[in-house]
């Protein structure tokens, strides 16, 4: 079984990592998946979609600042 790689979003004081795709902070089940901070290594489709949305939003903000 191939592990899913999530994008890390929040890290708790106890060391648990919450993925970017989680609506509410929750720890990643390390028996089934793992986490990374390298966007190119993310395999979770929901995390990849969230990363793409962040990139689009960042581009839109940058274009808005140039024009306004």
C-alpha positions in Angstrom: 0.0 0.0 0.0 1.3 3.4 -1.0 1.1 6.1 1.7 -0.7 9.4 1.0 1.4 12.5 1.5 -0.5 15.4 3.0 0.7 19.0 3.1 1.3 19.9 6.8 -0.8 22.9 8.0 -0.7 22.9 11.8 1.6 21.2 14.2 0.3 20.8 17.8 2.3 21.0 21.0 2.2 17.2 21.2 3.8 16.9 17.8 0.6 15.8 15.9 0.3 17.3 12.4 -2.9 18.5 10.9 -3.2 18.4 7.0 -4.1 21.3 4.8 -7.1 19.4 3.5 -8.8 19.2 7.0 -11.6 21.6 7.6 -11.0 21.4 11.3 -7.6 20.6 12.8 -7.2 16.9 13.3 -4.1 14.7 13.5 -3.0 12.6 10.5 -3.3 8.9 10.9 0.3 8.0 10.5 -0.5 4.3 9.9 -2.2 5.3 6.6 -0.6 8.5 5.6 2.3 10.9 6.3 3.0 14.6 5.9 5.4 16.9 4.1 6.2 20.6 3.8 7.4 20.1 0.2 4.4 21.0 -2.2 5.9 18.9 -5.0 5.8 15.7 -2.8 2.0 16.0 -1.9 -0.1 13.1 -3.2 -3.4 13.9 -1.4 -5.8 15.2 -4.0 -7.6 17.5 -1.6 -4.3 19.0 -0.3 -3.1 19.5 -3.9 -6.4 21.3 -4.7 -6.0 23.5 -1.7 -2.4 24.3 -2.7 -3.6 25.2 -6.3 -6.3 27.4 -4.8 -3.7 29.2 -2.6 -1.5 29.8 -5.6 -4.4 31.2 -7.7 -5.5 33.5 -4.8 -1.9 34.7 -4.4 -1.6 35.4 -8.1 -5.0 37.3 -8.1 -3.9 39.4 -5.1 -0.6 40.2 -6.8 -2.3 41.2 -10.0 -4.8 43.4 -8.1 -2.0 45.2 -6.3 -0.3 46.0 -9.7 -3.5 47.4 -11.1 -4.8 49.2 -8.2 
